[in-house]
Amino acid sequence: MKKKLLKMVLGTALVMGLAACGGGDDEAEGDTAAGGDAEKIYSQKCSSCHGGDLKGGMGPDLTAVGASKSKDEIAGIIKNGTDGGMPAGLIEGDDLDKVADWLAAKK
């Protein structure tokens, strides 16, 4: 009986400890633009639709987006969204400039 209770207590503690690791405010941890580069911002805000490798998924392929769009055009799309389903305002301020500049270099 004691072994069963000990297993249950340890199991619950493990689950609670792991659950606590997943939450929290990303900016407070320094994981976004305040601490980071365009690639990190892209990974957090864009990769779920455009893929971690920029090759697309739900969103279009961005591997050579700089060949057809300028930094200002890319920034405008990120800021205003598209009729095709991209929501507006996913990235703002300095983060927007960093990501637009980084993507514009993809040719």
Salt bridges, closest charged atoms under 4 A:
none
